[in-house]
Amino acid sequence: MQRTGPSSELHGRTTEAQVDRVSIAMVGTRGVPARYGGFETAVEEIGRRLADAGHRVVVYCRTVPGSPEQPPATHLGMELVHLPAARRRSLETLSHTALSVRHLLAHRTDAAILFNAANAPLLPALRAAGIPVATHVDGLEWKRAKWGGAGRRYYRAAEALAVRWSDVLIADAQGIADYYRDAFAAPTTLLTYGAPRIEPGSHRLAELGLEPRGYHLVVARFEPENHVDLVVEGYAASAATRPLVVVGSAPYADEYTARVHALADDRVRFLGGVWDQELLDQLYANCATYLHGHSVGGTNPSLLRAIGAGAAVTAFDVDFNREVVADAGRYFRTPADVAREVEAVEAEPDRVARSGQRAQELAGGYDWDRVAAGYAELARTLAERRFPARRPSGRRGPTAADLLVARPQPVPAPPGAVLLPAPAAAPAVEDVPVARP
């Protein structure tokens, strides 16, 4: 680690404390440039800011089979390491992360951020090498319908392994932090995502034959827990006069995709993946309502992008979504709820406008600069080994003895808040397509 002077800049924000420049590996995602999901968006937004602040950031990326282009060595100040993955859904993530960890053991950094609790079986290798690691646990992956019984059991076991073998656990939503507290008596570091402020205009809508406030919008991968089928079914049963525009697809979901298309009528327009960021932002900013069906993934970057664009949101009714949208949103659970809400949106334009304004106010609480500052402090905490002791590796979840010991409970935090782990002396036990679907 290199010690800098008494202040440093993180995207224009000065900190008074002395800052360590550390080397940080980001492992377990598809990498950057971000083209797939929330983890990749987070790595890009956080990593670029850490690099701007003088830290060395190494991002492990999956190679794209058959791509004629030479993968870049750097991106926005981050160093990129490109490695392959098994081309099978059940093995893709773990196989790539295993190669990444092997590379990291030979090219050490001061700290590592491991994304996805599914990668927890690889934590002992980092632990044996003495590389301190924080695991970003993601959402409740075992609830996803795409996994069979064996897959769900694996993800439940991986959560317990992440609790035992991580130096620090990262949660991106208070609901996820609550889950790890209740299931494992494990404290977490709460680091949310950012919500970009978007005011892109509307001139690109004409390319799709759309007008401002003249359509309803869905942006999601086609997976059952994102409830695209429920939204399409409810919309088709409604008397809505404005079209439903659906952005997104899924590489492993032919049967589910066919079901979604079968539920649609001629008012539903399927655009597939939209990779043009300006066009996608204009779709968010000018919709009558953004229908968000995600239910298991914690804080969702697509939802944050929608509120940053001032979209009126109608969201699936779970605590993760209420945490973000709060009083600005409408909520649904059934197709009948969707039908009711899209009809109400078309009948109440003034209320919709107020909801969009309120959503954009809430977006101000999700700030990438603050999030990156939290990751910088976390990296220093890891590099200096100022974290609580790990749970002994032979234990799985809280025991009866654990539950008799009083532990500090997480304090509910406002959107975008950064809660850092307790100091080492504290008694504690330690786990869309979005902007670019």
Secondary structure per residue as TSV (DSSP state, phi and psi in degrees):
chain	resnum	aa	ss	phi	psi
A	1	M	-	360.0	143.7
A	2	Q	E	-110.1	130.9
A	3	R	E	-87.9	128.6
A	4	T	-	-98.4	-172.0
A	5	G	-	-75.8	-168.5
A	6	P	S	-74.8	-7.0
A	7	S	-	-148.3	159.2
A	8	S	E	-147.8	165.1
A	9	E	E	-109.2	133.2
A	10	L	E	-124.1	93.8
A	11	H	T	51.8	50.3
A	12	G	T	86.7	-1.3
A	13	R	E	-106.7	124.4
A	14	T	E	-92.1	134.4
A	15	T	E	-109.2	142.1
A	16	E	-	-83.7	-27.7
A	17	A	S	-73.4	155.9
A	18	Q	-	-66.5	139.6
A	19	V	-	-116.4	134.8
A	20	D	E	-93.5	134.5
A	21	R	E	-91.4	116.8
A	22	V	-	-117.8	161.5
A	23	S	E	-99.8	131.2
A	24	I	E	-129.4	127.4
A	25	A	E	-99.4	134.7
A	26	M	E	-112.4	115.2
A	27	V	E	-127.0	142.9
A	28	G	S	107.8	2.0
A	29	T	S	-112.0	-179.3
A	30	R	-	-76.8	-13.6
A	31	G	-	93.6	-166.2
A	32	V	S	-126.0	158.4
A	33	P	S	-58.6	146.0
A	34	A	-	-72.7	118.4
A	35	R	-	-134.2	6.5
A	36	Y	S	-127.2	-66.8
A	37	G	S	-144.2	-164.9
A	38	G	H	-65.7	-41.3
A	39	F	H	-60.4	-44.5
A	40	E	H	-65.5	-39.6
A	41	T	H	-60.8	-44.3
A	42	A	H	-62.9	-45.1
A	43	V	H	-59.7	-43.2
A	44	E	H	-66.1	-47.6
A	45	E	H	-69.1	-40.4
A	46	I	H	-75.5	-47.5
A	47	G	H	-60.3	-40.9
A	48	R	H	-65.0	-35.7
A	49	R	H	-73.4	-39.0
A	50	L	H	-63.1	-41.8
A	51	A	H	-63.7	-41.6
A	52	D	H	-61.5	-30.4
A	53	A	T	-83.0	0.3
A	54	G	T	102.8	-1.4
A	55	H	-	-79.9	152.6
A	56	R	E	-90.6	123.4
A	57	V	E	-120.4	123.0
A	58	V	E	-113.6	122.0
A	59	V	E	-113.5	126.4
A	60	Y	E	-88.9	126.3
A	61	C	E	-121.4	148.2
A	62	R	E	-84.9	132.4
A	63	T	-	-70.2	150.7
A	64	V	-	-99.6	111.9
A	65	P	T	-59.0	134.9
A	66	G	T	78.9	0.6
A	67	S	-	-71.7	129.4
A	68	P	-	-78.2	-11.6
A	69	E	S	-86.7	141.8
A	70	Q	-	-73.7	123.9
A	71	P	-	-64.5	143.6
A	72	P	-	-70.1	150.5
A	73	A	S	-86.0	-23.6
A	74	T	E	-139.4	161.1
A	75	H	E	-156.0	116.2
A	76	L	T	52.2	41.0
A	77	G	T	87.8	-6.4
A	78	M	E	-93.3	142.5
A	79	E	E	-85.2	133.9
A	80	L	E	-111.9	136.2
A	81	V	E	-119.3	118.6
A	82	H	E	-101.6	125.1
A	83	L	E	-137.9	153.0
A	84	P	-	-79.2	175.5
A	85	A	-	-144.4	154.2
A	86	A	-	-65.0	136.5
A	87	R	S	-88.0	58.8
A	88	R	S	-145.9	131.3
A	89	R	H	-54.6	-42.6
A	90	S	H	-72.1	-18.2
A	91	L	H	-114.6	-10.4
A	92	E	H	-57.8	-53.2
A	93	T	H	-64.9	-51.0
A	94	L	H	-67.4	-37.3
A	95	S	H	-66.1	-42.7
A	96	H	H	-66.8	-41.2
A	97	T	H	-65.9	-35.3
A	98	A	H	-61.8	-43.6
A	99	L	H	-65.2	-37.4
A	100	S	H	-65.4	-43.3
A	101	V	H	-64.4	-41.3
A	102	R	H	-59.4	-42.7
A	103	H	H	-64.8	-42.5
A	104	L	H	-63.6	-35.4
A	105	L	H	-63.1	-28.0
A	106	A	H	-93.1	-11.6
A	107	H	S	-136.1	72.3
A	108	R	-	-66.9	150.2
A	109	T	-	-121.1	169.0
A	110	D	S	-67.8	-29.2
A	111	A	E	-154.5	159.3
A	112	A	E	-132.4	141.8
A	113	I	E	-111.2	115.4
A	114	L	E	-100.3	122.4
A	115	F	E	-96.6	133.2
A	116	N	-	88.7	115.9
A	117	A	G	-60.9	-19.5
A	118	A	G	-60.8	-21.9
A	119	N	G	-86.8	4.7
A	120	A	G	-57.6	-32.2
A	121	P	G	-60.2	-15.5
A	122	L	G	-90.7	-6.0
A	123	L	H	-62.1	-37.4
A	124	P	H	-57.9	-31.4
A	125	A	H	-65.3	-41.7
A	126	L	H	-67.8	-39.7
A	127	R	H	-63.3	-43.6
A	128	A	H	-65.1	-31.3
A	129	A	H	-82.6	-5.4
A	130	G	T	76.1	22.2
A	131	I	-	-92.4	112.6
A	132	P	-	-66.7	141.3
A	133	V	E	-140.7	138.8
A	134	A	E	-109.1	136.2
A	135	T	E	-105.6	120.1
A	136	H	E	-82.3	110.9
A	137	V	-	-80.0	-11.5
A	138	D	-	67.2	-153.6
A	139	G	S	-94.4	-158.5
A	140	L	-	-91.1	77.2
A	141	E	G	-61.1	-30.5
A	142	W	G	-67.4	-11.7
A	143	K	G	-85.6	-8.0
A	144	R	-	-71.8	133.0
A	145	A	T	-67.4	-22.0
A	146	K	T	-67.9	-16.6
A	147	W	S	-95.1	133.5
A	148	G	-	-77.3	-169.9
A	149	G	H	-59.7	-42.1
A	150	A	H	-66.0	-40.8
A	151	G	H	-63.5	-40.9
A	152	R	H	-67.9	-39.8
A	153	R	H	-63.7	-37.2
A	154	Y	H	-62.6	-45.7
A	155	Y	H	-66.7	-36.1
A	156	R	H	-64.2	-42.7
A	157	A	H	-65.7	-38.2
A	158	A	H	-63.6	-36.0
A	159	E	H	-58.6	-45.5
A	160	A	H	-64.2	-37.3
A	161	L	H	-67.2	-38.8
A	162	A	H	-63.0	-38.2
A	163	V	H	-62.1	-43.2
A	164	R	H	-73.4	-38.0
A	165	W	H	-108.5	-5.8
A	166	S	-	-87.2	146.5
A	167	D	S	-74.9	-35.8
A	168	V	E	-143.4	145.3
A	169	L	E	-106.7	138.5
A	170	I	E	-111.1	129.1
A	171	A	E	-115.4	141.9
A	172	D	S	-100.9	3.3
A	173	A	S	-149.4	149.7
A	174	Q	H	-61.8	-33.2
A	175	G	H	-62.9	-36.4
A	176	I	H	-70.1	-42.1
A	177	A	H	-59.5	-42.2
A	178	D	H	-63.0	-39.4
A	179	Y	H	-61.8	-46.9
A	180	Y	H	-69.7	-30.1
A	181	R	H	-66.9	-45.3
A	182	D	H	-74.9	-39.1
A	183	A	H	-81.1	-32.3
A	184	F	H	-129.5	1.2
A	185	A	-	53.0	37.0
A	186	A	-	-108.8	123.9
A	187	P	-	-74.0	154.7
A	188	T	-	-131.9	162.5
A	189	T	E	-97.4	120.8
A	190	L	E	-89.4	110.2
A	191	L	E	-131.0	105.4
A	192	T	-	-80.4	-169.9
A	193	Y	-	-101.4	174.4
A	194	G	-	-101.2	157.6
A	195	A	-	-119.0	108.4
A	196	P	-	-67.4	142.2
A	197	R	-	-81.2	119.1
A	198	I	-	-121.2	121.4
A	199	E	-	-136.6	72.8
A	200	P	-	-90.4	-1.0
A	201	G	-	84.3	-166.5
A	202	S	S	-141.6	9.8
A	203	H	G	-67.3	-21.1
A	204	R	G	-81.9	-13.4
A	205	L	G	-63.2	-31.0
A	206	A	G	-60.5	-26.4
A	207	E	G	-61.9	-26.2
A	208	L	G	-106.1	5.0
A	209	G	T	70.5	29.6
A	210	L	-	-111.8	158.1
A	211	E	-	-124.2	153.4
A	212	P	T	-55.7	133.5
A	213	R	T	62.7	16.3
A	214	G	S	-102.7	17.2
A	215	Y	-	-160.0	157.5
A	216	H	E	-100.7	154.4
A	217	L	E	-132.9	137.9
A	218	V	E	-124.9	133.8
A	219	V	E	-130.2	110.8
A	220	A	-	-167.8	150.3
A	221	R	-	-68.1	147.1
A	222	F	S	-82.9	87.5
A	223	E	-	-134.9	145.1
A	224	P	G	-54.3	-40.0
A	225	E	G	-73.3	-5.5
A	226	N	G	-93.6	-5.4
A	227	H	T	56.4	35.4
A	228	V	H	-63.8	-37.2
A	229	D	H	-63.2	-41.4
A	230	L	H	-63.1	-42.5
A	231	V	H	-64.5	-46.7
A	232	V	H	-64.6	-41.6
A	233	E	H	-61.8	-45.8
A	234	G	H	-64.8	-42.8
A	235	Y	H	-61.7	-44.6
A	236	A	H	-62.0	-28.3
A	237	A	T	-83.7	-6.1
A	238	S	S	-89.2	172.0
A	239	A	-	-99.2	20.7
A	240	A	-	-60.2	142.8
A	241	T	-	-103.5	-16.2
A	242	R	S	-91.6	143.4
A	243	P	-	-67.1	157.0
A	244	L	E	-101.4	119.3
A	245	V	E	-100.0	123.7
A	246	V	E	-114.5	118.7
A	247	V	E	-109.2	127.0
A	248	G	-	133.8	168.4
A	249	S	-	-162.2	-166.1
A	250	A	-	-157.4	136.6
A	251	P	T	-73.9	-20.2
A	252	Y	T	-122.8	27.8
A	253	A	-	-134.4	50.7
A	254	D	H	-62.5	-42.2
A	255	E	H	-65.7	-44.5
A	256	Y	H	-66.6	-39.6
A	257	T	H	-61.0	-42.2
A	258	A	H	-62.1	-38.3
A	259	R	H	-63.3	-44.5
A	260	V	H	-60.3	-45.4
A	261	H	H	-65.1	-36.0
A	262	A	H	-66.9	-27.9
A	263	L	H	-80.1	-14.2
A	264	A	-	-81.3	156.4
A	265	D	-	-114.2	-170.8
A	266	D	T	-74.7	-0.6
A	267	R	T	-86.8	-9.9
A	268	V	E	-95.1	130.4
A	269	R	E	-117.0	119.0
A	270	F	E	-97.3	117.3
A	271	L	E	-96.0	-10.5
A	272	G	E	69.6	-157.2
A	273	G	-	-74.2	134.7
A	274	V	-	-110.4	110.5
A	275	W	-	-97.5	-8.5
A	276	D	-	-82.4	106.9
A	277	Q	H	-63.7	-38.7
A	278	E	H	-62.2	-45.0
A	279	L	H	-63.8	-43.5
A	280	L	H	-62.6	-42.3
A	281	D	H	-62.1	-38.1
A	282	Q	H	-68.4	-32.8
A	283	L	H	-63.7	-44.7
A	284	Y	H	-59.7	-49.3
A	285	A	H	-71.3	-19.5
A	286	N	H	-118.3	9.4
A	287	C	-	-76.9	157.0
A	288	A	S	-70.2	-42.2
A	289	T	E	-153.4	145.3
A	290	Y	E	-98.6	119.9
A	291	L	E	-96.5	114.5
A	292	H	E	-114.9	110.0
A	293	G	-	-101.0	3.6
A	294	H	-	-63.6	140.1
A	295	S	-	-133.1	-11.2
A	296	V	S	-129.9	0.4
A	297	G	S	-100.2	14.9
A	298	G	S	74.4	-150.8
A	299	T	S	-69.5	123.3
A	300	N	-	-102.9	124.3
A	301	P	H	-62.2	-30.0
A	302	S	H	-65.0	-40.2
A	303	L	H	-65.4	-40.8
A	304	L	H	-64.4	-38.4
A	305	R	H	-65.9	-36.8
A	306	A	H	-63.9	-46.5
A	307	I	H	-70.7	-30.4
A	308	G	H	-64.8	-26.1
A	309	A	T	-88.2	-1.4
A	310	G	T	78.2	25.1
A	311	A	-	-77.2	140.1
A	312	A	-	-74.5	127.8
A	313	V	E	-108.7	134.4
A	314	T	E	-117.7	111.0
A	315	A	E	-119.4	151.8
A	316	F	E	-61.4	138.2
A	317	D	S	-85.3	84.8
A	318	V	S	-133.3	162.9
A	319	D	H	-63.6	-32.7
A	320	F	H	-59.2	-43.0
A	321	N	H	-74.3	-38.9
A	322	R	H	-65.2	-32.3
A	323	E	H	-60.1	-36.9
A	324	V	H	-85.3	-48.9
A	325	V	H	-89.1	-29.1
A	326	A	G	51.2	-130.1
A	327	D	G	-80.0	-1.0
A	328	A	G	-84.5	-12.0
A	329	G	-	-104.4	162.7
A	330	R	E	-106.8	158.3
A	331	Y	E	-136.2	152.7
A	332	F	E	-143.2	158.7
A	333	R	S	-133.8	-24.5
A	334	T	S	-130.0	163.6
A	335	P	H	-56.6	-37.0
A	336	A	H	-62.1	-37.5
A	337	D	H	-62.3	-42.6
A	338	V	H	-61.7	-46.8
A	339	A	H	-57.0	-45.4
A	340	R	H	-62.3	-43.6
A	341	E	H	-72.5	-39.5
A	342	V	H	-68.3	-33.8
A	343	E	H	-66.4	-40.6
A	344	A	H	-64.9	-39.1
A	345	V	H	-60.5	-43.6
A	346	E	H	-69.4	-25.9
A	347	A	H	-88.0	-15.3
A	348	E	-	-129.1	65.7
A	349	P	H	-61.7	-34.0
A	350	D	H	-66.9	-41.8
A	351	R	H	-65.4	-37.9
A	352	V	H	-62.1	-42.5
A	353	A	H	-62.0	-41.4
A	354	R	H	-65.9	-37.7
A	355	S	H	-63.4	-40.5
A	356	G	H	-64.6	-40.1
A	357	Q	H	-64.9	-41.6
A	358	R	H	-65.8	-38.9
A	359	A	H	-60.5	-41.5
A	360	Q	H	-69.1	-31.1
A	361	E	H	-63.3	-43.9
A	362	L	H	-64.5	-32.0
A	363	A	H	-61.2	-27.3
A	364	G	T	-61.4	-21.3
A	365	G	T	-79.1	-8.9
A	366	Y	-	-111.2	98.9
A	367	D	-	-120.2	118.1
A	368	W	H	-61.8	-33.2
A	369	D	H	-62.4	-44.6
A	370	R	H	-66.6	-39.8
A	371	V	H	-62.1	-46.0
A	372	A	H	-63.0	-37.8
A	373	A	H	-61.8	-37.0
A	374	G	H	-65.2	-40.5
A	375	Y	H	-67.0	-36.1
A	376	A	H	-62.3	-44.2
A	377	E	H	-66.4	-39.1
A	378	L	H	-62.3	-41.8
A	379	A	H	-61.9	-40.3
A	380	R	H	-65.2	-40.8
A	381	T	H	-59.3	-42.6
A	382	L	H	-66.9	-49.3
A	383	A	H	-61.0	-34.2
A	384	E	T	-91.9	0.1
A	385	R	T	56.3	46.1
A	386	R	-	-100.4	47.6
A	387	F	S	-122.2	159.7
A	388	P	-	-64.3	159.9
A	389	A	-	-64.0	148.5
A	390	R	-	-69.0	156.8
A	391	R	-	-66.2	136.0
A	392	P	-	-51.8	136.4
A	393	S	T	-65.9	-16.8
A	394	G	T	-82.8	-3.3
A	395	R	-	-102.1	146.7
A	396	R	-	-126.9	103.2
A	397	G	S	75.7	176.7
A	398	P	-	-73.3	140.3
A	399	T	-	-95.5	173.8
A	400	A	H	-60.1	-38.3
A	401	A	H	-63.4	-38.9
A	402	D	H	-57.4	-44.2
A	403	L	H	-69.4	-14.1
A	404	L	T	-85.3	-10.7
A	405	V	S	-95.4	125.1
A	406	A	-	-69.8	133.9
A	407	R	-	-127.7	146.6
A	408	P	-	-64.3	135.8
A	409	Q	-	-93.9	147.7
A	410	P	-	-59.9	139.2
A	411	V	-	-88.0	128.4
A	412	P	-	-53.2	132.8
A	413	A	-	-114.1	149.8
A	414	P	-	-69.7	162.9
A	415	P	T	-53.6	137.4
A	416	G	T	81.9	-1.3
A	417	A	-	-67.0	153.1
A	418	V	E	-117.1	115.4
A	419	L	E	-109.7	120.1
A	420	L	-	-93.6	155.4
A	421	P	-	-64.4	158.2
A	422	A	-	-63.9	152.8
A	423	P	-	-63.4	163.1
A	424	A	T	-59.3	-27.8
A	425	A	T	-77.7	-13.4
A	426	A	S	-75.0	141.8
A	427	P	-	-74.5	116.7
A	428	A	-	-156.6	158.4
A	429	V	-	-123.0	129.8
A	430	E	-	-102.2	360.0
A	431	D	-	360.0	360.0
A	432	V	-	360.0	104.1
A	433	P	-	16.7	126.4
A	434	V	S	-111.5	-112.6
A	435	A	S	-56.7	-31.5
A	436	R	-	-129.1	86.5
A	437	P	-	-67.8	360.0
